[in-house]
Amino acid sequence: MARIKKGDQVIVIAGKDKGKVGRVLEVRPADDRVIVEGVQRVTKHTKVGQSAQGARTGGIETVEAPIHVSNVMIYDADAKGKRTRVGFRVEEGTRPNGAKRTVRVRYAKKSGEDL
């Protein structure tokens, strides 16, 4: 189970954007990287072309680049706006047909709240 998932609010703990808070847009587990909204913004030059409607596309645009997963931590608003580690708890549950099952739940270690 992943410690950081798409949609989580994270804080950057290292690099040029240290201290910034943003939402995870994409997780790339193959290369241990995440794309965070508003963090690691780079300028990208795209070739000028035409779309089907005849509008011109291209130019210089600013996009978010991937950042290594070790440089971000979960942002916990309940713990006075601090970063927190992620823990896993095993809970017993029942399915609609009455069968029992175990579920792993992510929680913030500082506040104890479920993520």
Secondary structure as UniProt FT lines:
FT   TURN            6..7
FT   STRAND          9..12
FT   TURN            16..19
FT   STRAND          21..28
FT   TURN            29..32
FT   STRAND          33..36
FT   TURN            37..38
FT   STRAND          41..50
FT   TURN            52..53
FT   STRAND          56..64
FT   STRAND          67..68
FT   HELIX           69..71
FT   STRAND          72..76
FT   HELIX           77..79
FT   STRAND          82..84
FT   STRAND          86..94
FT   TURN            96..97
FT   STRAND          100..108
FT   TURN            109..111
//
